[in-house]
Amino acid sequence: MGVIRLKKIKVYAYHGCLIEEGKIGSDYLVDLKVKASLAEASKTDELKDTVDYVHLNRIVKEEMAIRSKLLESVGKRIIARIFNELLLVNEIRVKVSKVNPPIGGDVAEVVVAMKAKR
């Protein structure tokens, strides 16, 4: 079993319960960790035998582009798509962070972290 991580994927998106959040948008950071068997890829040196991190990044960006009220919904969609499209992946951890959230205080970010196993 091996691990592939994508750290601090920067995305501008429009998530949130407030109407203003849907109009103005905000900065987000997404961290992704997937576990998969990387034994075959280490032998063959072929992209087809591993989890393509370009594909992972594309999934994150596409799902972040779909407006949701809750970060939990975005995290669930990211997990579902990865399991659906990348059959080598056995476990996923995703963190979706809203930078400078509009919560009436000096908070750097709020984070929703989720994990799932196949």
WOPEVEN-V818035 format. One record per residue. N is the residue number from 1. RES is the residue in one letter. SS is DSSP state (H for helix, E for strand, L for the rest). OMEGA is omega in whole degrees, 0 to 359 (NA if undefined). BURIAL is + if it has 9 or more other C-alpha atoms within 8 Angstrom, else -. Layout:
BEGIN
N:RES:SS:OMEGA:BURIAL
N:RES:SS:OMEGA:BURIAL
END
This chain:
BEGIN
1:M:L:178:-
2:G:E:183:-
3:V:E:171:-
4:I:E:181:+
5:R:E:168:-
6:L:E:185:+
7:K:E:173:-
8:K:E:172:-
9:I:E:183:+
10:K:E:182:-
11:V:E:170:+
12:Y:E:185:-
13:A:E:190:+
14:Y:L:181:+
15:H:L:175:+
16:G:L:181:+
17:C:L:181:-
18:L:L:178:-
19:I:H:181:-
20:E:H:180:-
21:E:H:178:+
22:G:H:180:+
23:K:H:187:-
24:I:H:183:-
25:G:L:184:+
26:S:E:175:+
27:D:E:178:+
28:Y:E:172:+
29:L:E:179:+
30:V:E:173:+
31:D:E:183:+
32:L:E:176:+
33:K:E:177:+
34:V:E:175:+
35:K:E:181:+
36:A:E:173:+
37:S:L:180:+
38:L:L:183:+
39:A:H:182:-
40:E:H:180:+
41:A:H:180:+
42:S:H:178:-
43:K:H:189:-
44:T:H:184:-
45:D:L:181:-
46:E:L:180:-
47:L:H:182:-
48:K:H:183:-
49:D:H:181:+
50:T:L:175:+
51:V:L:184:+
52:D:L:182:-
53:Y:H:173:-
54:V:H:177:-
55:H:H:178:-
56:L:H:181:+
57:N:H:179:+
58:R:H:178:-
59:I:H:180:+
60:V:H:183:+
61:K:H:180:+
62:E:H:180:-
63:E:H:177:+
64:M:H:180:+
65:A:L:179:-
66:I:L:184:-
67:R:L:174:+
68:S:L:173:+
69:K:L:187:-
70:L:L:176:+
71:L:H:177:+
72:E:H:179:-
73:S:H:178:+
74:V:H:179:+
75:G:H:179:+
76:K:H:179:+
77:R:H:179:+
78:I:H:179:+
79:I:H:182:+
80:A:H:180:-
81:R:H:180:+
82:I:H:178:+
83:F:H:182:+
84:N:H:188:-
85:E:H:184:-
86:L:L:188:-
87:L:L:178:-
88:L:L:184:-
89:V:E:179:+
90:N:E:183:+
91:E:E:182:+
92:I:E:168:+
93:R:E:180:+
94:V:E:174:+
95:K:E:177:+
96:V:E:183:+
97:S:E:173:+
98:K:E:182:+
99:V:E:180:+
100:N:L:183:+
101:P:L:180:+
102:P:L:183:-
103:I:L:174:-
104:G:L:178:-
105:G:L:180:-
106:D:L:182:-
107:V:L:182:-
108:A:L:180:-
109:E:E:169:+
110:V:E:185:+
111:V:E:169:-
112:V:E:180:+
113:A:E:181:+
114:M:E:174:+
115:K:E:180:+
116:A:E:175:-
117:K:E:178:-
118:R:L:NA:-
END
